[in-house]
Amino acid sequence: MNTILVPVDFSETSSNALSYAVQLFGASDLEITVLHMYGVRSGGALLMKNIDGVLQKDAQQKMDDLLKTMQNQYPEVIFKPKMTKNEAIPAIVAMGDSGTYDFIVMGTKGASGLKEVFMGSVAGGVVSRTTAPVLVVPMDHAYRPLEKIVMAIGNDAFSSDTVIMPLKKIAALHQSEVKVLHIADKKTPQIQEALLAMEDLNPTVDYAFGSGNVNKDLNDYLTKDFSGLACLIRTKKGFFERLFNESVTLKQTFSSAVPLLILHDLS
């Protein structure tokens, strides 16, 4: 059984991510925990208690409505509601890292400058702190058959084959073609180590060299290639550290035109 964690704020963006999760992993043999965080951060104790009560009641009604709609559409799926007063990022990270879930699936609206939106800034924060595979689904992205997955890599070899097991799981589920996009200053021998780790996927390889702008190279490629999913690996150091420092990570989750599968190799 696939077990998925989907945080929601009852916006169209998070509801779309929930629907995407069902369509991606298939309605049969699927359990989704639908997580919502509510509460206020400041004010007197009595005021906070009163407001929390109102917020909890409102959230419960919205959760009931959402799950009723989803259950009618996907009667085979097991939906498990969970509501908590904890702050969003720590709550999602703690649950995602518990080992209970195969993937975290989150929606993102997009943001610019100091403007933050719940499922944008939170998605970036979760990506930078969790060790669980995260699927980030752009606002208004409509699911389509996952014929092609692009895996973008730099010059770093994987610490082990297990790093890309979530990618292999999704590719096998959809019988997807996997294309490796090597983004670097020039072709290096390390690319062969990465290809060896995924040789059972029989990937093809494309190259993007020289611009120095990882985000632009990746987005330009995805726009032209019409892939259904992009996979990135977050590392502690190396070429892709540029992609996963705080500011660039948030920029990437906000700007991608296709869902991103973000894996972690932090050893």
Secondary structure, 3 states (H helix, E strand, C coil): CEEEEEECCCCHHHHHHHHHHHHHHCCCCEEEEEEEECCCCCCCHHHHHHHHHHHHHHHHHHHHHHHHHHHHHCCCCEEEEEEECCCHHHHHHHHHCCCCCCEEEEEECCCCCCCCCHHHHHHHHHHHHCCCCEEEEECCCCCCCCCEEEEEECCCCCCCHHHHHHHHHHHHHHCCEEEEEEEECCCCCHHHHHHHHCHHHCCEEEEEECCCCHHHHHHHHHHHHCCCEEEEEEECCCHHHCCCCHHHHHHHHHHCCCCEEEEEECC
